[in-house]
Amino acid sequence: MATGFNIEVKGINEAAAYLKKESSRIEKEANEGVLQAVMHMEGEVKKSISGHYAEPTSVDTGRFMGSVASQVSNGIGYVYTQVKYAPFLEYGTSRIAPRYHFRNSLERNRNKIREIIASRIAKTI
């Protein structure tokens, strides 16, 4: 005699139909969540640069902090700077210790980013 059990999941077809029908709305909310998360992260990097966290302050003229920008494209968010000396501040040199404004801000906020995006998606489901 065989021993075992059966598993039956009800509502899969209905759930799939709902998700297919609502996919554009879900995608729109996900993109809004990414935008909110990116704006949050831009602010967090600027706070890091200005000395609100453990990293050393990197403000002299304010150019670096003012150059931090963000954008969203196809559901992917970017927080960046195009200041040429930014890599030296982020990763350090033989004379300057790394400050990791971008890296540390991301690590501090991973859960917050997930929460922001998930809460937007949850509105549609």
Secondary structure, 3 states (H helix, E strand, C coil): CCCCCCCCCCCHHHHHHHHHHHHHHHHHHHHHHHHHHHHHHHHHHHHHHCCCCCCCCCCCCCHHHHHCEEEEECCEEEEECCCCCHHHHHHCCCCCCCCCHHHHHHHHHHHHHHHHHHHHHHCCC
